[in-house]
Amino acid sequence: MVFKFRIISDKIENFVLHIDADAKNTFFEFHETIQDVCKYDPSQLATFYLADEEWDKGFEIAMFDSYSPKKKNTLTMKNTILGDYLKEKEDKLIYIFDVLNQKSLYIELNEIVMEKTLNTPVVTLNRGMVPIQSSVNRYDTDLLVNDDSELQNIFTDFGELEDLNMIYGEIGEVI
């Protein structure tokens, strides 16, 4: 059985992500697919919450077992199967991808296809700008400065260090 999910953000209006996942996939496999397509830092904590019709949080499905006396039955992503907790069309999840800043994605089960199976979750639609994780998303090569960039030229507009030394003398002489 294949679940067809629709994922949206309450912060980025044009962001829509559709992922198909098998009912036998774990929440961790689903998490990894979201992380990969959004280029989020996999070292950051993330968590799922089962949600009701009004998007109120229910049971947490965490990355790691954080046993405490208050949470005796902690569910973990690696040990929790999607089909064990999602049963009907319109079931909802909240995926917190930035735990420290409480940034979330809202996931709704749009369709259940009984006669299909998948090995791993598959992205079927990725539209709009991805919500940014507070810790920098994986290195964006567009932001790196290379030798030919305008930013690099700004720093050399004042001349080379040897030229400045001829004008102002060595730093040791001033002190």
C-alpha positions as CSV (number, residue, x, y, z in Angstrom):
1,M,0.0,0.0,0.0
2,V,1.3,3.4,-1.0
3,F,0.7,6.7,0.9
4,K,0.6,9.9,-1.2
5,F,1.6,12.8,1.0
6,R,1.2,16.6,0.4
7,I,3.7,18.7,2.4
8,I,3.4,22.5,2.9
9,S,4.8,25.3,5.0
10,D,3.0,27.9,6.9
11,K,5.9,30.3,6.3
12,I,6.5,29.9,2.5
13,E,3.3,30.2,0.6
14,N,4.4,28.7,-2.7
15,F,6.2,25.6,-1.2
16,V,4.6,22.3,-2.1
17,L,6.2,18.9,-1.8
18,H,4.5,15.6,-2.7
19,I,6.1,12.3,-1.6
20,D,4.9,8.8,-2.1
21,A,5.9,6.3,0.5
22,D,5.1,2.6,1.2
23,A,3.1,1.9,4.3
24,K,6.0,-0.4,5.4
25,N,8.5,2.5,5.2
26,T,9.7,3.9,8.5
27,F,9.3,7.4,9.6
28,F,13.1,7.6,9.4
29,E,13.1,6.8,5.7
30,F,10.4,9.4,5.2
31,H,12.5,11.9,7.2
32,E,15.6,11.2,5.1
33,T,13.7,11.8,1.9
34,I,12.4,15.2,3.2
35,Q,15.9,16.1,4.4
36,D,17.5,15.2,1.0
37,V,15.0,17.1,-1.1
38,C,15.1,20.1,1.1
39,K,18.9,19.9,1.5
40,Y,18.6,20.2,5.3
41,D,21.6,19.5,7.5
42,P,21.2,15.9,8.6
43,S,23.1,16.5,11.8
44,Q,20.2,18.7,13.1
45,L,17.4,17.2,15.2
46,A,14.0,16.7,13.7
47,T,10.8,15.1,14.9
48,F,7.3,14.1,13.8
49,Y,4.1,14.6,15.6
50,L,0.8,12.9,14.8
51,A,-1.7,15.7,14.5
52,D,-5.5,16.0,14.7
53,E,-7.9,17.8,12.3
54,E,-7.0,21.2,13.7
55,W,-3.2,20.5,13.5
56,D,-2.8,20.1,17.3
57,K,0.2,17.9,18.2
58,G,-0.4,14.4,19.4
59,F,2.2,11.6,19.9
60,E,5.8,12.5,19.1
61,I,7.9,10.3,16.9
62,A,11.4,11.4,17.7
63,M,14.8,10.8,16.1
64,F,16.2,9.3,19.2
65,D,14.9,7.6,22.3
66,S,14.8,10.3,25.0
67,Y,13.6,8.2,27.9
68,S,12.2,10.2,30.8
69,P,9.7,9.3,33.5
70,K,7.1,11.6,31.8
71,K,7.6,9.9,28.4
72,K,7.6,6.2,29.1
73,N,6.6,5.0,25.5
74,T,8.9,7.1,23.3
75,L,8.4,6.3,19.6
76,T,11.5,6.6,17.4
77,M,11.6,7.2,13.7
78,K,13.8,4.1,13.0
79,N,11.5,1.8,14.8
80,T,8.1,3.2,13.8
81,I,6.3,2.2,10.6
82,L,4.2,4.7,8.7
83,G,1.3,2.2,8.3
84,D,1.1,1.6,12.0
85,Y,0.0,5.2,12.7
86,L,-1.5,6.4,9.5
87,K,-4.7,4.7,8.6
88,E,-7.0,7.1,6.7
89,K,-6.9,9.7,4.0
90,E,-6.5,13.2,5.6
91,D,-4.4,11.9,8.5
92,K,-1.9,14.6,9.5
93,L,1.6,14.9,10.7
94,I,3.7,17.9,11.8
95,Y,7.4,17.6,10.9
96,I,9.6,19.9,12.9
97,F,12.9,20.2,10.8
98,D,14.4,22.8,13.1
99,V,13.8,21.8,16.7
100,L,15.6,24.8,18.3
101,N,13.5,27.4,16.3
102,Q,10.3,25.3,16.0
103,K,10.2,25.5,12.2
104,S,7.7,23.0,10.8
105,L,6.3,21.4,7.7
106,Y,2.7,20.2,7.6
107,I,2.0,16.8,6.1
108,E,-1.3,15.4,5.0
109,L,-2.1,12.0,3.7
110,N,-3.9,12.8,0.4
111,E,-4.4,9.3,-1.0
112,I,-3.9,5.6,-0.2
113,V,-3.2,3.3,-3.2
114,M,-3.8,-0.2,-2.1
115,E,-2.4,-2.2,-5.1
116,K,1.0,-0.5,-5.2
117,T,4.2,-0.9,-3.3
118,L,7.5,1.1,-3.1
119,N,10.9,0.2,-1.7
120,T,11.8,3.7,-0.6
121,P,9.9,7.0,-0.6
122,V,9.8,8.9,-3.9
123,V,9.4,12.7,-4.5
124,T,6.7,13.2,-7.1
125,L,6.4,17.1,-6.9
126,N,8.8,19.7,-5.6
127,R,7.6,23.3,-6.2
128,G,8.5,26.6,-4.6
129,M,11.2,27.8,-2.3
130,V,12.2,25.4,0.5
131,P,11.8,26.8,4.0
132,I,15.2,27.5,5.4
133,Q,16.6,25.6,8.3
134,S,18.2,28.0,10.9
135,S,21.5,26.3,10.8
136,V,22.7,26.9,7.3
137,N,21.3,24.4,4.7
138,R,24.0,22.3,3.2
139,Y,26.7,24.4,1.7
140,D,25.3,26.6,-1.0
141,T,28.1,26.9,-3.6
142,D,26.5,30.2,-4.9
143,L,27.3,31.8,-1.6
144,L,31.0,30.9,-1.6
145,V,33.5,33.6,-2.7
146,N,35.8,32.7,-5.5
147,D,38.8,34.6,-6.8
148,D,36.8,36.3,-9.6
149,S,33.9,37.5,-7.6
150,E,33.1,41.2,-7.1
151,L,33.2,40.7,-3.3
152,Q,36.8,39.6,-3.6
153,N,37.7,42.6,-5.7
154,I,36.3,45.0,-3.1
155,F,39.0,43.9,-0.7
156,T,41.8,44.3,-3.2
157,D,40.7,47.8,-4.4
158,F,42.8,49.3,-1.7
159,G,46.0,47.9,-3.1
160,E,48.3,45.1,-2.3
161,L,49.9,44.8,1.1
162,E,53.4,45.6,-0.3
163,D,52.1,48.9,-1.8
164,L,50.5,49.9,1.5
165,N,53.8,49.1,3.3
166,M,55.7,51.5,0.9
167,I,53.2,54.3,1.7
168,Y,52.7,53.8,5.4
169,G,55.8,51.9,6.4
170,E,56.0,48.6,8.3
171,I,53.5,48.1,11.1
172,G,56.4,47.4,13.5
173,E,57.8,50.9,12.8
174,V,54.6,52.6,13.9
175,I,54.4,50.9,17.2
